[in-house]
Structure formats: structure tokens, C-alpha cells
């Protein structure tokens, strides 16, 4: 658009310059001494034509304008100054852009473009151009007509080429973004597969140690106890006690290692979805997990225990339809939410005394939730009412606490 306005401004200035001169004969110009009403109207008409042809760039309008200007120039040669602007509009309208766009696309595909001059619109433009040149040949306007054609073709050619290049650039950039997205998805899937394989292997190792080494050590402990009972030699008793103590210590270490391997093999997000699956036949459950860093085993077990108690409470008492389970990792704490939309009596529990007062079958689950949160240094807030029953637990991240405070 800017290029077209610049071209039309040049043509308008040159056309106005011709108006300020009078033609004495072919090739002879002299500056008019007086600028009459006709010249002012002509100048304003050129400016109006420039604006109209920029706003409305249909071929029908440009054809009608050039025919009208040609008829006017036939009877009044001085009005041929309208022709350059009209010719420029004719060769820069939407049909010209479409023609050059098709030309660039065929050229990019390396297809023959010889059928360019087989289109009716092209021959219509050529015929009208020849007519305009013939009508303006009696004065210097013919030079502006030729210049208007050159400017229009140049501008449309460059603009359509630039637009196609921009479209291709956008397509390439989009393809690059899609490729990067697919690459990230593949990388994430590979990382997830590696993590799942690692967790499965840890679980298998823990199970193998528990089933094989643990049972053998247990049998050794039992055998040593039996030997100690039937032993009559007082000199052998200290040695048997030492061996029994060593085997017991080994058994304790094996048991601790098995529990640690098993806890490390637990994927928090998968376990939460498994807990939610127990009530999906009755409720519409939404699970949201936002966990990026590793969760300590004690925190992990506490979170899973809270979700189990919360889901059990919902299964027993909730009359709603929608359930939301959510765990979010913030900078300094984890936030656990168990919520349903079942109406219940108004309730609000947040202080330690509120949970200490819980008694009976309907309070033990909520009491256990608070106990798990307190064991990790967290807090529990429970709210019930017409909008549902909501359990919110916040547990601080111990890895961010100062050493003295953590102790």
C-alpha cells in the first residue's frame, strides 16, 4: 500500500505540473500566468481519483474510470492528465495482483507461464492502455501514461513476490516450530520411558531382595535362635550371640534398603491416578499433578495417604458428581487438594483443637489426614458447605528449610 501511494503521489505531482503548463505545440511548454477555476478543479479531481482508486481496487471501477477519462480527453485534450492515474489503477488492481501472484507461483513450481497472455483481463488492460496512449499523444501526458504502467507493473510484481516470500517464510517457521514441538514430545516420551523402566527395575530389585535374600536371612536368624536354645557350651554362647546380632543387623539393613528402593520406585502422579480410579465409576474425577522436582519418600507417602483418606471419605459420604484431586509444587511448599461438589452441613476445621475434638467413625479419616500433614510439618484446612466438601493441605519443602530449623 505504501508503494502504491508513493507511486500515485509521483504521478499526481507530475500531472499537476503539466496542468500548470500550457502546450503551445508538440514539444513546446510554457508556464501559465493565471491559474483558473478549471485548473483547480482538475488538480482536485486528480487527488480524488488517486484516493478512490486506492480504496476501491476493483477492475470494473478502474475500467469505467479510464473509459470515462478517455472520452473526456477525446473532447477536451487538456483533461488527458486524468489518464495516468487511471492507467496506474488499471494495472495495479486486484486482478493484476492475482495475475502476478499466479505468475510467481507457477514460476516457483517451474511450470510454464506462457499462458499469461491468454487471459482476457490482460488483453483488456493492453487495449485500454493503447487507447489511453493514443488519446494522450497530443501532449506530454503520454510520457506519464507510460511511466504509470511501468510503476504499476513494478510495484505489483514486487509486492506479490514479497507477499509470497513472507508466506513461505511463515510456513517454514511454522514447520520448524512443529518439528521442535515433536522433538520435545519425543524427548519427553523417551525420558518418561526411561524413568518408568528405572522405576520398574528398582521395584523388581526390591522384590528380588525381599523374596530371596530377606527370606534367607530370616531363616538364618531363626536357625541361630534355635542353635542358641539347644547350645550347652557356655564358651560358644558369646560367638552365637555375635553372629545372631550381625545377621539381625544385616536383616535390618536389607529391610531398610528394600523399603527405600520401593519408595523410590513409586511414581506419585501414577499412584494418584490409581487412587482416583477407585471412584471413577461413581464420580467424574479430575486429577491435576504439577510436580517437577523429586519428592522425598516421607512426603510422598504422606501425600498418598492423604489422597487415600480423602477419596475414602468421598466414597462414603459425598452426594456430589464431580471430584477434583490436585497436588501442586510451589516454591516453598506442596499443596494438596481433595474436593467434591456434594452439599453437606457447614463445617470449618483448621486449628489443632478442631481436629483433636474429632471423634467417632465420621471423624477418624479427617483426623488421620491432619495427622499425616502434621507429621511432615504441614497444615490442614477443611471446609464444607453448600458448594461441596474441600480438604486443603500444605506441606513445607524440607529441602528449602535451614538446617537448624529442619532439625
N, C-alpha and C positions, 0 to 999 in steps of 0.2 A: 504493500500500500504506500509506503514512504517513497519508494522508487517511482511509482506512478504519479504521485503528487509532485515530485520533483520534476519529472518529465513534462507534466502538464503546465507547471509553473514556467518552465523554459519556453514552451510553445506559446503560452499566453503572453509572456513578456515580448517575444518576437512578433506575435500578431499585433499587439498593441503598438509596437514600434512601427509596423507597417501602416497602421491607421494614422499615426502622427505624420506620415509622409504621404505626399500625393504623387501619383505617377503621371509624368508628362508624356513619356513614350517608353518603348521597350528598353529597359536598362537605365533609364534616367529617373532619379528620385530627387525631390526637393522637399524640405521641411515646410509643413503647412503653417501659415501665420496665425490662423484662427482655428480654435477647437470648438466646433459647433455641437448642437444637441445630438445630431446623428452620430457623431464620433463617440460621444459619451455613452449613448445607448449601445453602440456596437461594443465598446470596451466592457460595459457591464454584462452584456449578453455573452461575451466570451467567458467571463468569470463564472457566470451562472451555468453555462454549458459544461464547463470543467467540473463543477461540483455535482451537477445532475448525473453526468456520465460516470462519476466515481461512486456515487451512492447506488445508482441502478445500472448494473453492468450486463443487462440482458442484450442479446443480439438483436432482438426485434426493435428495441429502443434505439440502439446505435444505427441500425439500417434506416429507420424513419428519420432520425436527425440528419444523417448525411444526405438522404434524398431531399429533405426539405431545404437544407443549406445549399445543395447543388442547384435546386430550382430557383432559389432566391439569388444565387450568384449568377445564374444564366441571364436574369433580367437586370440585376444590379451588380456589375463586376466587383465593386468595392466590397460587397458582402462575402466575397470568397475567403475572407480572413476567418470565417467560421469553420471552413473545411479542415484545417489542420487538427483542431481539437476533436472534430467529429471522426476523422480518419484514425486518429490515435485511439479513440474509444472503440472503433470498429475492430481494430487489430489487438485490443487488449481486453476484450470482454470475456465472459465465462466460456464461451465456445472456443475461443482461441487458447485459453488456459487448458481446457480439456484436450484440445488437439495436441498441444505441445507436451502435456503430461503423457498422453498415449505414445507420442514420438519418443520420449525419454525411456518409457518402459519397454517399448519394442527394441530400442537401441541397447538397453541394458541386457535384454534377453537375447541379443544378437539375432533379432528377427528382421527380415527385410522391411524397410519403411518406404518402399516405392509407392504404396497406395496412399500416401499422404495427400497427393493432389487429386485423388479420386473422390474426395468428399465435396458435397455441394456447398457447404459453408465456405470452403476455401475459395472455390471459384466465384461465389457471390462476393466475397471480400475483394478479390482481384478485379472483378468487373467494376465494382463501386470505386475502387482506387483509381482505375483508369479514367472513369468519368470525372472524379474529383480533380485529377491531374489535368484533364483537358479543359475543365472549366476555370481552373486557376492558372492556366498557362499564359493568360494575357498580362499577368503582372508577376511580381516576385513571390506570390503566395505558393506557387508550385514548389519552390525550394522547401518551404515549411511542410508541405504535404509529404514530400519525400523524406524529410527529416522525421516527421511524426511516425511514418511507417517504420523507419529504422529504429527509432527509440522504442516504439511499442513492441516490435518483434524481439529486440534485445532484452527489454525488461521482462516480458512474459517468459522468454526462454530461460533467463537466469533465475527467475522466481520459481518456476516449476521445477527446474533442476535442483535448486536449493531445498525446496519442499520434499522432493523425493529423497535427497540425501539425508535430510533430517529424519524422514520416516524410516529409512534403512538404519540410521544410527540408533533410533529408538528401538527398532526391532532387535538389533544386535545387543543393545544394552539390556533389553528385556530377556533375551535368550541367555545372556551372561548371568543375570540375576537368577533365572530359573535354574541354570546349571549350578550356581553356587548354593542355591537352596537344596537342590537334590544332593549335592556333595555333602552338605551339612547333615541332611537327613540320613544319608548312607553312613556317615561317620558316627552319628548318634546311635543308629541301629547297631553298628559294629561294636561301639562301646557298651551298649546295653547287652548284646550277646556275650561279650567278653565278661561283663560283670555277672550276668546270670550263670555263665559257665564257672566262674570263680566261686560264686556262692554255692552252686551245686557241688563243686568239688570239695569245698570246705565242709559242707553238710555230710558228704559221703565219708570224708576222713574222720569227722567226729563220730559218725555212726560205726565205722570200722573199729575205731579205738574203743568205743563203748562196748561193742559186741564181742570183740576179741580180747584186746589187752585188758580191758576192765574186768571181764569175766575171769580171765586167767589170774589176775591179781587178787580178785575176790576169793577165788578158790585157794590161792596160796595163803591168804590171811586165815581162812577157815582151817586149812591144814596145819598152819603154825599154832593156832589156838588149840587144836586137838593134840598136837605133839606136846604143847606146854602142859596140858592136863595130865597126860599119861607119863610125862617125864618124871623119873625118880632121882635123877642125878642132879644134885644141887650145883655142881660146877657148870653144868650145861645151861642152867636156867638163865644166867645173865646174857649168854650168847643168843639164846632163843628170843629173849625179850628185845635184844638189839635188832635181830633180824626182823622180828614182828613189827617193831617201831619203824624200821626202814621201809618195809613193804606197805605199812599203813600210810606213811608219808608219801610214798610213790603213788598209792591209790588216791590220796587226796589231790596230789598234783595232776594226775591223769583226769580226775573228775573235773577239776577247775579248767584244765585245758579244753576238755570236751565241751563244757558249758560256754567257754569263750568262743570256740570255733562255731558252735551252734548259734550263739547270739550274733556273731559277725555275719553269719550266713543268712540272717533274717533281712529281707527287703521290706522296709517299713510301708512303702506305698502298696506293694503287692499284698501284704498282710491286712492292711486296712480295707482293700477291695474284697478280700476273702471274708473279713468280718461283715462287711456290708452285704455280701451275697446271702447271708442267712435270713435277711428280712426283705429281700427284693421281691419275693412272691406276694407280699402284702403292702409294700410301700414303694413309692417312686424315690429311689435313693440317688443322691448326687454326692460324689466323692471328689474332693479337691485336695491335692497334696502339692505343696510348694517347698521342697527340701532340696538344697543344693550341696550342703556340706555334710560330712559323716556325723551320725547321731551316736552319742555314747550308748553303750548297751543298757545301762540302768535307765536312762531317759527313754530309750526305745521300748523297753519292757513296760515302763510306766505309761507311755502313750498308748500302747496296745491294750494294756489293762483298762485304761480309762475308756477307750472306744468299746471294748467288750462289755463293760458295765453299762455304758450309755446305751448301746444297742439292745442289751437285755432289758433295760428299763423301758425303752421304747416298745419293744415287742410285748411286754407285759401290760403296759398302762396306756400307751398312746392311742388316740382315736383319730389321728390325722391321716393324711395321704402322702405327704412329702417329707422326706428326711434329708438332712444335709450333714455330712461328715467332712470336716476340714481340719487340716494341720498346715500351719504357715510358719516358715522360718523367718524371723525378723533378725535385726542386727544383734539384739541383746537377749532375745527370748524366743521360745516356741509358743505358739498359740493354738490350742486345740478347741474345736467347736463341735458339739453334738446337738443338733437342733431338729425339731419337728413342728408341724403346724397344727397339732391337735390341741383343742381347747382344754384347759384344766383350771383348777382353782388357783387364785392368786398366791404366788409363793416367791420369796426372795431370800436366798441364802448366800452369805458372803463372809461372815465373821466366824472365827473358830467356835464361838459359843453356839452358833446356829447349827453347826454340824455335830457338836457334842450332844445336842439335845435330840438328835435323830434316834428314834427307837423303833423296834418292830420290823416286820418284813418289808414294809414300803420304804424304810429309811436306810437299810443296810447297804444297798447299792450306792446311794449317794454318799454315804459315809465312806465307803471304800474308795470312791473317786477322789474325794478330798484327801484321804489318807495317802493315796499314791502321789497326788500333787505335792503334799506337804513333805513327803519323803525325799522329793527332788528339789525342795526349796521353793515350790510354786504356790499358786493361789487358785482357789476355785470360786466361781460365781455362778449361781443357779437362779434362773428367773422363770416363772411360769405365769400364764395368764391366758387371755382370750386369743392372743396371737401365737400361742404354742408354748412349748417347753424348751428352754435353751440352757445348755451347760457350756460354760466357757472356762478353760483352764489355761493359765500362763505359767510356763516353767522357764526360769532363767538359764542362760547358757553358761555352764560352768567353765568352759574354755576361755571365756572372756573376763571371768572374775579374777581379782588379785589373789595371789597365793594365800595370803593370810586370811582373807575373807572366805576363800574356798575351804580352808581347814576348819 
